[in-house]
Amino acid sequence: MKVKLFDETHEKDLEKAINDFLEDFDGDIIDIKYQVGISIFAEEQLYCFSAMILYKK
């Protein structure tokens, strides 16, 4: 089993990164975990969109 991690500041960038990975992927996806982290710095909200793909190749 292997793991691929993705971390982006915008949800569309995360979507593109995952789709790019899956486009040429040849194996079995076991699971995909998705998470959003939000923090506040001064008056700015910072987002972190991340995903972890568990797979067998």
C-alpha positions as CSV (number, residue, x, y, z in Angstrom):
1,M,0.0,0.0,0.0
2,K,1.2,3.5,-0.8
3,V,0.1,7.1,0.1
4,K,0.0,10.2,-1.9
5,L,-0.5,13.6,-0.1
6,F,-1.9,16.8,-1.6
7,D,-1.9,20.2,0.0
8,E,-3.3,23.4,-1.7
9,T,-4.5,26.8,-0.7
10,H,-7.5,26.7,-3.0
11,E,-10.0,23.9,-3.6
12,K,-9.8,24.2,-7.4
13,D,-6.0,23.7,-7.2
14,L,-6.5,20.6,-5.0
15,E,-9.1,19.3,-7.5
16,K,-6.7,19.8,-10.4
17,A,-3.8,18.1,-8.6
18,I,-5.8,15.1,-7.7
19,N,-7.3,14.8,-11.3
20,D,-3.8,15.1,-12.8
21,F,-2.5,12.3,-10.5
22,L,-5.5,10.1,-11.3
23,E,-5.3,10.7,-15.1
24,D,-2.2,8.5,-15.5
25,F,-2.8,6.3,-12.4
26,D,-2.7,2.6,-13.0
27,G,-3.6,0.8,-9.8
28,D,-6.3,0.4,-7.1
29,I,-7.6,3.3,-5.0
30,I,-8.3,2.1,-1.5
31,D,-9.5,5.4,0.0
32,I,-9.4,9.1,-0.3
33,K,-9.4,11.3,2.8
34,Y,-10.2,15.0,2.5
35,Q,-9.7,17.8,5.0
36,V,-10.0,21.6,5.2
37,G,-8.0,23.6,7.7
38,I,-8.8,27.3,8.5
39,S,-6.7,29.7,10.5
40,I,-6.9,33.4,11.1
41,F,-3.8,35.6,10.8
42,A,-4.4,39.3,11.7
43,E,-7.7,39.9,9.8
44,E,-7.0,37.4,7.1
45,Q,-8.5,33.9,6.9
46,L,-6.1,31.2,5.6
47,Y,-7.4,28.0,4.1
48,C,-5.6,24.7,3.6
49,F,-7.3,22.1,1.4
50,S,-5.6,18.7,1.7
51,A,-6.2,15.1,0.6
52,M,-4.6,11.8,1.1
53,I,-5.0,8.9,-1.4
54,L,-4.3,5.4,-0.2
55,Y,-3.6,3.1,-3.1
56,K,-2.0,-0.2,-4.3
57,K,0.1,-0.2,-7.4
